[in-house]
Amino acid sequence: MTRSDPAAALNGIATGHICDSCNRRIQHGDKAGMYVTWYDAGGWTPRRTWCLNCAPEEVDPGTEGTDEAILTGVFFDHRMVFVKVIHRSPPVAQ
């Protein structure tokens, strides 16, 4: 099964403005990171939002059987824009 690109699917998605690690406010125009997972029923779903200082560079450890990714983008008007995939951990075929 082919899944959509997480960056394309989530470009423009609404997100919170507080880092999930350090509780720092993410300001308009700041770069930020996001952890997302794929759900068959809902597609790509944001799970965590971080300031750029706290955002990990890779999914580590990956969750067995789960398609997950780390994205970065610019926080703009409570949305993530200019989103790109930093690391993706696709499920292993069994």
Buried (B, 14 or more C-beta within 10 A) or exposed (E): EEBEBBBEBBBEBEBEBBBBBEEBEBEEEBBBBBBBBBEEEEEBBBEBBBBBEBBBEEBEEBEEEBBBBBBBBBBBEEBBEEBEBBBBBEBEEE
